[in-house]
Each structure stands twice: as C-alpha cells, then as structure tokens.
Amino acid sequence: GLPPWAVTLLACLLVSAVTEFASNPATLTVFLPILSALSETLHINPLHTLIPATMCVSFGVMLPVGNPPNAIVFSYGHVQISDM
C-alpha cells in the first residue's frame, strides 16, 4: 500500500544502513536481486528502485569495513573509529 517513492526511500535507507557494516559490493550483491523482485511484484519500474539504492551504497564512509579506502587508512593506526 506504499507509494513508489516511499518504497524507494525505504530501500535507500536500508541499503545505506547495511553498507556501514558490510562492504559495498556485498551489500549490492545481496540487495539488488531482492529489490528487483520487490519492484516487479509491486509493479514499479525496477530502475526507479535499483539506481537510487546503488547510489546509496556509496554512502558507507563512517566505519572501516564500509569500503577499502577506509580500511587502508584505519590500518595505519593514526585514525580511530571516533575520528571517522
């Protein structure tokens, strides 16, 4: 019963939260097939859900596990979690 923009917003929020604790490619690999099937079930164009969710995956910049450059910087020991 949600409008299409609300489904996209919820998908983006969920993907943005998960990508803080998992790597970006792993998050995409898990969520894109799920979101694609959800979009087809709700009769929404899958591109209207998948493209924003893919862009939101790149927001994982707070924790070292979010993306490889964060892990590299964190591994040197000069930056703490609280600094990120």
N, C-alpha and C positions, 0 to 999 in steps of 0.2 A: 503494500500500500504506500510505499515511499515514492516521491517523485524521482526522476532520473538524476537530478543534480544532487539529491541527498544520498543516493547510493554511491555516486562518485565521491562525494565528500567523505562518507564513512570509509570507503575503500582507501582513500588517500590518508586519512588519519590512522587507520590500522596499519597500513604499509609503512608509514613514517615512524610509528612506534616500534614496530618489529625490527626495522632496519637499524635501530640503535643497539640492538642486542645480537644481531646476526649480520653476516656480510651481505653486501648489496646483491651480488649475483645469486646467492642462495635465497634471499627474500623474493627476488623476481621469479626464480625457478619454481618456488612453491606457490606464490600467489597469482601469477598470470593465468595459469590454466583454470584456477578456481574462479577468478574474476571473469574470465571469458565465458565459462559455463553459466555463471550467475547472470551475466548480461544477456546471453541468449535466452535464458529462462524468463527473464523479466521483459523481454522484447525491447531491449535497449541496444543501440549500436555499440558493439564491443570496443570500438576505438574511443568512444567517449568515456569509457572507464579505464581502459588499459593504458592509454597515453598519459593521462594525469597520474595514475598510480606509478608508472615507470619513472616519471619525472620526480615524484615524491620520494622514491627510493634514494635519490642522491642527497637527501637531507640528513643522512646519518653521519653527523660530524661531532657528536658530543662524547662518544666513547671510542676507545682504541679499536674495538672489534668492528666498528661501523664500516671502515674502508681501509685499504692497505696503507695509504699515506699516514693516517692517524696511528696505525700500529708501528710504523717505522719511526715516527717522531717520538712516540711513547717509549719505544725500546731503548732509546739513548739514555733515559733516566733523568733528563733535565725538566721534563714536563710531567706534572702529576695529574691525576684524574680531576681534581678540583679546578685545575687550570683550564681544562678542556671545556 
